Amino acid sequence: MSTDYVPAMTFHPQPEPGTASPWAFPAPERAALGNGITVLHCHRPGQQLVAVEVQLDVPLAAEPEGLDGIANILARAFSEGTDTLTAEEFAAELERAGATLDAHADHPGLRVSLEVPASRLQRGLGLLADALRAPALPEDEIERLVANRLDELVHEQANPARRAAKALYAELFDGADRLSRPRGGTADTVKSIDRAAVKAFYEAHVRPATTTVVVVGDLTGTDLPALLEATLGAWTGTAAEPTVHAPVAADDTGRVVIVDRPGSVQTQLLIGRIGPDRHDPAWAAQILGTYCLGGTLTSRLDRVLREEKGYTYGVRAFAQPLRSAADGSGRALIAISGSVDTASTAPALADTWTILRTLAAEGLTDAERDEAVQFLVGVAPLKYETAGSVAGTLADQVEQNLPDDYQAEVYRKLAELPTAAATEAVVAAFPSDRLVTVLVGDAATIADPVRALGIGEVTVVTA
């Protein structure tokens, strides 16, 4: 009787992990073009999709009175043709180059973003330069953009999260401050925008002297200075000084605003105030503490409100920088956001305040700190794998008047921060008696239970 041959098994030792390679946020090189444009560039071998970020010194505060939203319309109009190409021809040229062009307006300024294969960088930069140098701003396209924006405003008004943000900004900031009003304008202001107003706004504020361009990607074999001079360097304009932003001030007296949505089965929560931004030495500690409070599914807010009580699908705590003042200081919106079912509104708020008070009394644990550092520092190499993510962060630093090595320093600080520093920063950011709470929901059901919590005077407004 024959038997099958079974070869002897050979066991190999389990491979050992290699030494971890050190990682740091990419350091850019600086240059300047003859027309005054500041250039930051970063060579990233292997990243064949090159990202270009253009930071224009066009803050929302520069919008003419009664024309809130005109910066948003201008941003969208940059892709609607040039002095030599119609909107359709411009779109076709972008497609032939394999490029995408986007733009948006925010309080610090206007941002134009280009992504293009490295092999077609020259063509992509040429199209970008034409869009900035000589946008066509055709009347029919401006009218279409205004009509589209008016349609968007209808949908935004019906969106509880958008409605909560609008109410919080209006409540925190003085009505004379552009921060108090919606970024994209209101129906009344957008209706007033026409081609002549957009052209005048462009001519008054868009110029190379106050523009910064960030280029990130594989620049092997590319004479970038010559390429930039031949494209963006051909843009001419008058000299100008950068915008001087007014300091940010807000009233964070503890109070509650209910935006009434009769019959709503959910309540949108947005709890906020202003606090330190990236210029403050405590920013890194605040990032760490805020992550422990509400940055992940295992944070304190989620553990109680989602896992234990089942009030919500998730609650987040975050800090959003606003704008930098002339002295280099700045402020950020510090907030907690989420939604709960209507009946759970008051209990969810009560538990949130208990979490904040307990945090102030007992502090974070070393385990919470270690887990947060492991994620925040460990995920950074993945977060910045693309040229676009690096370019966007470098442009953010320019926008906020931060040094080029800022992001690298933040990650270094995060890795070294003790638990006590994170506790101190997050407790200072979220004082339980200095929070403005906005609730978008059924006022008839939630107002009295919320008043009974004693977290501040309650005001009801119509949606």
N, C-alpha and C positions, 0 to 999 in steps of 0.2 A: 504494500500500500504506500503510495507516494504522498509526500507532504509538500506544501508550498514553502518556498524559501522566504524566510523573514530576515532581512538585513539587520545587523546590529544598529541600535540608535546611538547617534552621537549628540551629546549635549554641549551646547556652546554657552559660554558665560553671558549673562544679560549685559547688554551694552550700558556703559555708564554715561550719564549726561555730561556734556562738555561744559566748559566754563562759560557762563553767561556773558554775552557781548555787552559792553556798556552802551547805553543809549542816551542821546541828548537831543533836544529839539534842534532842528537844522539852523545853522547860523547863516544869515544872508550877507551878501556883499553889497555895498552902497556905491552909487554913482549918480551923476547928474547929466542931463542932456543940455544942449546949448540953449534950448528955449525955456529952461527952468524946471522941467519935470524932474522930480526925484525918482530914482530907480533903485529898487531892492531886487536882487536876483539870487537864486539858489540853485545850484547844479545838483540834480538828483538822478544819478545814473540808472538807466533802465525804465524810467518813467517817461514813456514816449508820448503821453498825452500831456502837453504843456498847459499849465494854468496861468492865466494873466488876470490880476485884479487891479482895477483902476479906482483909486480913492479920490473923488472930486470934493472939493471944499464947498459943498452946497448944503448947509444944514437946514432943517425944516424951519428953524427960527428966521431964516432969510426970506421965507415966503411972504409975498405982499399981503397986507391986510385984506381979508375977505376972499383970499384965494388959497386957503389951506387945501393941500392935495396937488398943487401944481408941480411940486418936485417929483411926485409919483408919476404924473402924466409925462413929464419930461423924461424920466428914466425909461419909461416904456417906449417913448418916441425915438430913442436912439437906434432902434432896430427897424425903423420905418423908412429907410432910404437916406441917401446922401445927395450932394450936389450933382453927382454923376450917375447914380443908380436909383431906380424907383424902389419902393418897398418890396415888390415881387422880385426884382433883379437882385437886390441886396440879400434877400433870403436865399435865392438860388446860388449866389456866390458863396455864402456861408456853407451851404450844403455841399457844394463842390469841393470846398476846402476841408470838409469833415469837421467843421467848427460849430460851436454853439455860442450865442451871445445873450447874456441876461443882464438885467439891471434892476436895482431897487433903491428906494429912498428911505432913510431913517433919520432920527434926530441929529446925529453927529455929521452926516453927509450923505452923498450919493455914491453908490458903488456900481461899477460896470465890470462884469466878469466874462472872460473869454476862455474857452477850452478848445485847443486845436492840436492835431498831431504834430510832432516835432518836425516831420518832413514838410509840413505846409505852414510852418510858423510865420514865414515872411508874408504869405498871402493873408493869413489870419490877422497879423498885426496891421497890415495895410487896410483891411476892412475896419478894424477897430479904430485906427487913426482917422479914417474918413468919417466914421460915425461921430467921433468926438469933435473933429475939426469943422465939419460942415454938415450937420444933420439937416435933412430936407424939411422936417416938420410940416409935412403937407396938411393942408387944412382939412381935407376929408378924413385923413387918418387921425388927426387930433380929435375931430368930432366923434369918430368911432371909439377912440380910447376913452373919451369922456363918457360916452353912452355905456360902454362896458363897465366903467367904474361905478356909475350910478346903479347898474344892475347888481354889482357886487355889494354895494352898500345895503341893498334890500336884504340880501342873504346874511350879511354880517349882523344886521339888526336882529335877525331871528336866531342867531347863534349864541347860546348862553355864555360860552367862554369869552367870545368877543365882547359881548354886552357887559360882562363883569369887568374886563380889562378897561373898557371905555369908562365905566363908572368909577373904578378905582383911581385912574389917572385924573379924572375930573375932580375927585374928592381930595386927593393928596396935594395937588399943585394949584397955585393961584391961577385964576382964569386968564391973566395976562401972559402967563408962561406958555409957550407953544407945547410944552410937555402935557399940559392939561387937556389938549384937544386931540382927536384921532389923527394918527399919522397920515392916513390917506384922505383926510378931509371929511366933510359932511355933504349931504345932498345939496344944501344951499351953496356951499363954497365951490363944489365941483361943477355945478351948473354954470357958474360964472367964468369958467376957464375956457379960453378960445386960443386960436393959433397965435394971435398977436401977443397975448399975455405969456404964452409958453416961450415964444421967440425972445421977448424982452427979458424974461427970467434967465434963459440960457445965456444971452449976451452979457447980462449983468454979473453972472457968477461962475460960468464955466470957462476956465483959462488954464494954460499949461503951468503958469508960475506957481499955482497952489495945488498942483496935481501930483500924486505919487502913484507909480506903477510898480507892481510886484510881479516878477516872472519866476516860476518854479517849474522844473522838469529836466529832462535829459537834454543838455545843451552841448553835447559832444559835437565838435566840428562847427559850432555856430559862433560867428563873430557878433555876439549880441550887441555890443555898443554900436557897431556900424549899422546893424539891422534896425535898432531902435531909432537911431538918428535919421535913417532913411524913411521911416514910417511916422512914428509919433513925434519925432524931432522936427518934422515939417510943419507941425501945428504951431501957429503963431497966435499971440495974444498980448494983452497989456499986462504990465507988472501989477502985483497986488500982494498984500500981506494976508497971512492966514486969518481966518475968522477967530475973533475973541469971544468965547462962550461965557455967558453969565453963570455964576455959581448956581447950583441946584438947591432949592429950598422947598420944604414940604411941611405940612401940618399932620403929624402922626398921632394926634390926640386920639385915644382909644374910643372908637365909635363903630356903629353898624349901619350900613345902608342896604335896604332891601329893594331890589328892582323887581317890581311886581309882574309876575307872569301867571295870571289866574289859571287854575287847573293843572299847573305843571306837576308832573309826577316825580321830578327830580329837582334838586337845588344845586346850583353851581356855586362853589365856594372860592373866593379869592381874598386872602388875608395878607395885607402888606404894609410896608412903610419904606422909607429910604434909609440906607446905611452905607458902610464903606464900599468903595469900589476897588479896582485893581491898583490904584495908586497908594492905597493904605497898606502899611506893613502887616496888618492883620488879615489881608485878603486870603492868603494861603490857608491860614488856620480857619478862616470862615468857610472856605471851600470844604475843608475836611469835616468841620462840625455840621455844616448844612447837609452834607452827604449822609452823615450818621442820623440826622434828624429825618430827612425825607428824600434821599437820593436814590433809593433802591427798594426792591420788594422786601428786603429784610430790615429796612430802617424802622425807627421807632413809630413813626406815624402809620406806616403800612402794617406793622405788626399788630397794632391795636385796632385801627379803624377798618382794616381789610380782613386780616386773619382772625382776630378775636371776635370782633363785633359784626363783621359782614355789612358795614354801612356803605362800602364803596368798592369799586374795582381798582382804585389806586389813588394815592395822594402824594404830591411832590412838593418839596421845598427847593427853592432856587434863588439865585441872585443874578440880576440882569443889569450890567452897566448902562448908564444913561448918556451922559456926555461929560467931557473934561473941561474944567474952567481954565481961565488964562493962567492961573498960578500953578497949573499942573494937577490940581486936586480934582476929584470927581465924586459922584455919588451913584449908587446902584439901587434898583428896586429889589427889595428883599421880600419874598412872598411864599405863601403856601397855597397850592391850587388843587382842586379836585371836585368831584360831584358825588352827592349822596341822594338816597331816596328821600322824598319830602318828609315823611314821618321821622326820619333819623336826623334831621337838620340840627335841632338843638342838642340831642345827645352827642352827635359827632363834634360839635363845637365845644361842648363841655369836656369831652375826652381830649380834644386838641389842647385846650388850656391846661388840663391836668398834666399832659405830657410835657408842655413847656415849663410848667412850675416845678415838676419833678426833676427835669433836666437842670434847672437852675439850682435846685436844692442838693442834688446828688451827683451831678456831672455825668460825663460819658465814661464808659468802661474802657480799659486797655484793649479788650477784645474787639469792641466796636471800632476803636481807632485803628487797630492793626488791620482789620478787614477792609476798612475804607482806604487806607494807604495802599494795601495790596492791589485793590481794584484801580484806584485813580492813577497810580504810578505804573502799574503793570499793564494797563490797557493803552497807555500813551503810544507805544510803537505801532499798535494796530490802528489807533485813531488817526495817526498821521502817515498812513501808508500811501495815500494818494497825493499828487501834486496839488490838487485843489484844496485839500484840507490844510496843507502847509501854507499855501498862498493866502487862503482866507484868514488864517490866524495872524500871519504877518501883517496883512492889511488892517486887521482889527487893532493891532498894536500901533500902527501908524495913526489910525483914526482916534485912538485914545491917548496919543502923545506918550507912548511907552517906549523904553529902550529896546533895541533889537534882540537882546538876550533875555528879555523879560520872561517868556514862556519857559525857557530852560531853567531859569532861576526858580520859578514856581514849583516845578517838579522836584528840584533839589530840596527846596524848603519842605515840601509835603513829606518827603521821605524821612525828614529829621524831626518833624514836629512832635512834641510830647502831647499826651492826652489832655493835660490841663490847659494847654494853649488852645486846642480845638474847642474845649468846653467853654472857655472864657469868650471866645469869638462868637460862637453860635448863640450863647445866652445873651450877649450884648446885641446881636443882630435881631433876635426875636423876643424882646421884653414883653411879657404877657399883658402889661398895662399900657402899651404904646403901639397897638395894632389897629389898623383900619380894616374892617371886615365888610366885604361886599357879598351879598347873597342874591342870586337871580333865581326866583322861585315864586311859589304861591304865598303871597303875603298874608292872606286871610288865615292860612294854616300855620305858618311858621313864626309870625311876628310876636305873638304873646309868649310862646315858649322861649324864644331868643331873648326877649326883654327880661325874662325871669333869671337868665344866666348872670346878669350884671356885668357884662363885658364892655358896656358902653351904651350911650344913648342910641336909640333905634329910630331911623328915619325911613319912611316908605316912599319910593318914587315910582311913577308909571314907566312902563317899558316903551 
